[in-house]
Amino acid sequence: MTSESIDPQFSERTISEERAQAIREEQLLKQAVVRLNGHVLGFVIGTIGAIALFTATIWLVIKGGEVVGPHLGLLDNYLFGYSVSYLGSLVGAVYAFVIGYASGYLISSVYNFFALLRSNSHKPKTR
């Protein structure tokens, strides 16, 4: 086979350039995906927790009965001022948001720390 019969788009130079481009894109993708935003994750987890506790408390208050939410009322041991009532649902939502935010921020910080360690271990060693 002569070099004239080979399609120019499949020459070795083009293939090596494409391979180099693919490697650069893969490295950029790894760097972009590695980090989590702690504030966003904290806000999302905090919001979900606040909505969940608020909804559960209000549901029990509306449902009513002789004894209203004895199990959920045990949160009063951990969340000062919380009770199974309308005001307690707001207090509990604030507590749930703060705890969820702190948890999400901590999770993202730990994740980012280990992701940074992992990404640094894959970098080529220079002498």
N, C-alpha and C positions, 0 to 999 in steps of 0.2 A: 504494500500500500504506500502510496506517495503522500507527501504532506498536502498536496493539492486536493486529494480525494477526501480528506477529513473535513467535516463541517467546521467552519471557523468558530462557531459558538461553543464547541466542545473541545477546544484546544486546552492544553495543560495550563496555560497562563490564565484563561478564563475560569477554569475549575478551581485553581488555587486562590484566585481573587474571591470567588464565591464562598469558598471554605473559610477564608479569613473574615469575610463579611459575616458569615453565619456565626463564627466564634465570637466576634465583637458584639453581635446582637444578643447572643446567649449570655455574655458577661454583663451587658447592660440590663437584661431582664433579671438576672440574679440579683444585681444591686438594687433594682427598683422594687422587687418583691420582698426583699429581706426585712424591711422595717415596717413596724406597725405604729400608728399614731396613737399614743397613750391617751390623749385627751378625747379623741373620737371614740375609742373603745370604751373608755370610762364613762363617757356621756351615754353611749348606747346601752351599756349594761346597767348603769344607774337608772336610766329612764325605764327600761323594761322592768327592773325590780320595783321601782316606785309605782308604776302602773299596776303591776301584779298585786302588790300589797294593798294599794288603795282599793282596787276592784274587789279583792277578797274580803276586805273589811266592810266595805259598803254593801256587798252582797249579803253578808251575815246580818248587818244592821237592818236592811230592808226585809230580809226573811223573818227576822224577829223570833219570838218564842220565849219560853220561860227562862232558859239559859242560852245566852247569845254568845257563840264562839268561844267555848272554854279553852280549846286548844290554841287558837290564835291569840287569845288573851294572855297566854304564857309568854308572849314576846315582851310583855311589860317587865319581865326580869332582866332583859337585855337592852331594851329601848325605853329609856326613862321618859315618861309622859304618854306612852302609847296605851291605848285601850280600844276595845271594840266599840267604837262610837264614830259619829261624823267627824268630830274634832280629832279623835285618835287616828282616823284614816289619813288625815293630812299630816299629822306628826309622823306616822309610820312611813308615809310616802317620802317625806324629807329624809328620814333615817335610811330608808332603802336606797334612795338616790345617792346619798353620801357614801354608804358602804359599797354600793355597786360601782360608783365612780372610782373609789380607791382600789377596789379589786381589779377593775379593768386596767387602770393605770399600772398597777403592780404586775399584772399578767403581761402587758405589752412591754414593760421594762425588762422583765426576765426573758421574754421571747427575743427581744432585740439584742440583749446581751449575748445569748447563745447563738443567734443568727450572725452577729458580728464575729464571734469566735470562729464559727464555721466558714464564713466568707474569707476571713484572714488566713485560714489554714489552706485554702485552695489557691491563693495567690502564688505566682511563681517566685522562687527565691532568687534574689539578686545578690551578687557578691561584690 
